[in-house]
Amino acid sequence: MKRRTLAIVFAWCALALVAQNSIKVNYKGSKPTISDFGWSYLSQAIISDGDCIDESTNAIKQAWINHRKGLPLDKGDKLTIDEKNGYAVYESVYENSMLRIEMCYWNEADGKHKLFAYNIKGFQDGKYSPGQFDGLYFWRYSNSKKKMTRCDAPGFELVFCTEDGDQISYDLPRVGKNIVVNVWKDSGKESRTLKWNGRRFSPPSR
């Protein structure tokens, strides 16, 4: 279960960097793209000073580098960077397990900020099977400062388990602007929607 182990360690690294207050977003042109947000996050929010295992922290970074250079990814890995829709997803499959990491951003209504999200999910046999540190993280980007700062989930409370013990996962939008909340019950998956209003998300609705 090498891939699954790496997934858990990678997620731990992402969580460990929550304490970092801000990340500089480097880009060329008039405004940053999802590639700029994603690479800035990976190159600055992930460290390799002994707190994390280099192989795992470099997995998505290597996939990103290979994609840019037109080189093949490791077996079982797939990276999709959708510049038009401001969305990126990395998938690493090993046997019946899959690690899925999503990134996307939203333009805020004030025209001065953007919201960036980073989402880690693990699956086993096609069903959500979270590692200890799977989660959804938000950063708010300032156009003037060209930095993004860690922030709470805007407009809703992040929960990953219901009172009945059902697991909860989140899907970031590749098309549209809303986040889908999935409740994994024994009888199947139930989905609800968090609607984006330009600054925050509404409470979930079916």
N, C-alpha and C positions, 0 to 999 in steps of 0.2 A: 504494500500500500504506500509506495514511495510518494506518489503524487499527493495523496491525501495528507500525508505527514507534512509535505512542503506547503500545502495549502494552509494548514493550521499555523505553521510557523510564520508564513507570510502575513497572515491576518494579524498575528501577534505583533509583528513589526509595525504594521499600519497603526494599530492601537497605541503602541508605545510612543508614537510621534504626535499623539493628540496634544501633548503639552506644548509643542512648538506653536508659537503664537501666530506667525504669519509666514507666507511663502511668496517669494517674488516670482511673478509670471513674465518670462522672457518671450518676446515675440517680434516678428517683423510685419510690417504693413500697418493698416489703420486700426486693427482690433485683433485680439487673441482668438484662436480657434480651439476646438477640442484637443487637437494635437498639442497646442501650446499649454493648455491647462493640464492635460494628462502628463506630459513630459516634465513640466515644472513640478508637479506633485511627486512624481516618481523619483526625480533627481534630487529633490530637496527634503521631502518628508520621510524618505526612507534612508536610514543610516547603516553603516557597516563598520562600526567601531568595536565590535565584539559583543554587542547586545543582540545581534541577529546573525543568523547563519547566512554567509554570503550567497550560497547556491540558491536559497529560497528567495532572498530579497532581490536577487538579480534576475529571477525567472521572467517576470513580466517586462522588466526593463530590456532584457535580451530579445524577447519577442518583439518589442516595440522597435528596437534598433534594427533587427533583421527585416522587419516589415518596411522600414524606411529605405533600407538598402536593396530591397528586392531579393533578399536571401530567404531560403526555406526556414520555417520554424521547426522546433523539436516535434517529434512524433506525438500526436495527440493534442497539440497546441493549435489554437486558432486566434487570430487577432483581427478585429474589424474596426476600422476608424472611419466613421461617417462624418466628414467635415460639414457637409450640407446641413445635416440635422443636429450637429453638436453632440454626437454620441459615440462612445467607443466601448467595446466589450472584448474581454480576453477569456478564453475557455481552455481549460486543460483537462483532458479526459484520460483516465487510466482505469482499465477494466470497467467496472460498473460505477465508478465514482467520477464526479466532475466538479471542478472548481470554476466558478463564474465570477468575474470581476467587471462591473459596469462603471462607466463614468459618463456624466453629461453636465450641461450647464443651461441656465435660464437667464434671459435678459430681464432685469427688473424694470418696473414701470417708470421709475424716476430717471431712467436713461444714464444713471451714474454708477450703477452696480450690476453685478452678475452673481448668480448663485451656482456653485459647483458642487456636485455630489459624487461620492465614491462609495460603491456598494459591493460587498463581498458576500457570496453565497456558496454553500456546498450542497451537493446532491448525491444521493445513493440510490441506484436503481430507479432513477427518474423522479424521486421524491426528495423534497427538501430535507437535508440532514446537516444541520449547522455544526461547525466546529466551535470551539470555545469562544473565539473572538470574531465570528462572522458578524457583520453589522453594516450600517448605513451611516456615512459621515458627511457633514456639510461644511462648506467654506464659502464666505462671502467676499467677492472680489470688488475692489474699488478701481474704477477706470482711471482716476486721477493719480492714485498712489501706485498703481500697477502691482498690487499685492492682494492676496486673498488670506482672510483670517478665519480661523476655526469658529464655527457658530453652532447653536442648537438647531434642531429641526424647526424650521419656521412654520408656525401655525398648528403644529400637532406634536403629540408625545410619541417618541419612538418606543414601541414595545415589541418584544420578540416572542411572547408567549401569552396565551389567553389564561383566564382564571381556571379554565377547564384543562389546561395543560397542552393545548394545541399550539404547534409552532407557527410563527408568523414570519413571512419573508416579504421583501419589497422588490418591485420591478421598476426600473427607471425607464422613462419614455425615449424611444428612438424616433417615433412619430407622435406628434402632439406634445402636450406640456404636463400631463397629469401622471402621478405616481400610482401604481396599482399595488394594493395591499392584499397578500394572499394568506389565507388561514388554512392550514393543512390539517384537516380532520380525518378521522379513520374512514369516513364515508366518501372522502374526496376533497378537492380544493375549492374553497369559496373565495371569491375575489371582490374587493371593494376599491373605490377610487378616491384619491386625494386630489382635489382640483386646484390648479395653480391660478392665482388671481393677479399676478404681476409682482407680488411681494412675499406672499406666503401661501400655504395650502389650507384648504377647507378641511373640516373633519371628514372622515371617511364615509362614503355613501355607496350603496350597492349599485 
